[in-house]
Amino acid sequence: MRTTIRRMGNSQGVLIPKPILAQLGLEGEVDIAVEDDALVIRKPQKKAREGWAEASQDVAAAGDDALVMGEFSNADDSVLMW
């Protein structure tokens, strides 16, 4: 498919047809890069730890958040004053 580079405000851009966006599942934000002689547009990668807070709440709500190793103390804990 060939398209035209158009003026968009102070920049220039290319309109991506809606069927192509739907086929790729692109919406909202995208990652854009130049690789060799090509402009590459990708879905953004999830950020590190994204969704962890919600997942831990789900684990706690399911009652599956028991300690794996149980309680244990350090050898020098007895000399600490709390």
C-alpha positions in Angstrom: 0.0 0.0 0.0 1.3 3.4 -0.9 0.3 6.5 1.0 1.3 10.2 1.2 3.3 12.0 3.8 1.1 14.9 4.9 1.6 18.1 6.9 0.1 17.8 10.4 0.5 21.1 12.3 4.2 21.8 12.5 5.1 18.2 11.7 4.5 15.7 9.0 2.8 12.3 9.3 1.2 9.3 7.6 -2.4 8.3 8.2 -2.7 4.6 9.0 -6.0 3.1 7.8 -8.3 1.9 10.5 -8.4 -1.7 9.2 -4.6 -2.0 9.5 -4.7 -0.6 13.1 -7.4 -3.1 13.9 -5.5 -6.0 12.3 -2.4 -5.2 14.4 -4.3 -4.3 17.5 -2.7 -0.9 17.7 -4.4 1.8 19.8 -3.4 4.6 22.1 0.4 4.6 22.1 2.9 2.9 20.0 6.7 2.4 20.0 8.4 3.8 16.9 11.9 3.2 15.7 14.1 3.3 12.6 15.7 -0.1 11.7 18.0 -0.1 8.7 16.0 1.9 6.1 12.6 1.2 7.6 10.2 3.0 10.0 8.9 0.4 12.4 5.8 0.8 14.5 5.2 -1.7 17.4 2.8 -2.2 20.3 4.5 -0.8 23.4 6.2 -3.4 25.6 4.7 -3.7 29.0 6.7 -1.9 31.7 8.6 -3.9 34.2 6.3 -4.9 37.1 3.2 -3.6 35.3 0.2 -5.2 36.9 2.0 -6.7 39.8 0.0 -4.7 42.4 -3.3 -6.0 41.0 -1.9 -9.5 40.8 -0.8 -9.5 44.4 -4.2 -8.2 45.5 -5.8 -11.1 43.6 -3.4 -13.6 45.4 -4.3 -12.1 48.8 -8.0 -12.1 48.1 -7.8 -15.8 47.1 -6.0 -16.5 50.5 -3.0 -17.9 48.7 -0.4 -15.5 50.3 1.0 -17.7 53.0 4.7 -17.5 53.8 6.7 -20.0 51.7 9.5 -20.5 54.2 7.7 -19.8 57.4 8.9 -17.5 60.2 12.6 -17.6 61.1 14.9 -15.2 62.9 18.5 -14.1 62.4 21.1 -15.3 64.9 21.8 -11.8 66.3 18.1 -10.7 66.6 18.1 -11.4 70.3 20.5 -8.5 71.0 18.3 -6.0 69.1 16.1 -3.7 71.1 12.8 -2.8 69.5 
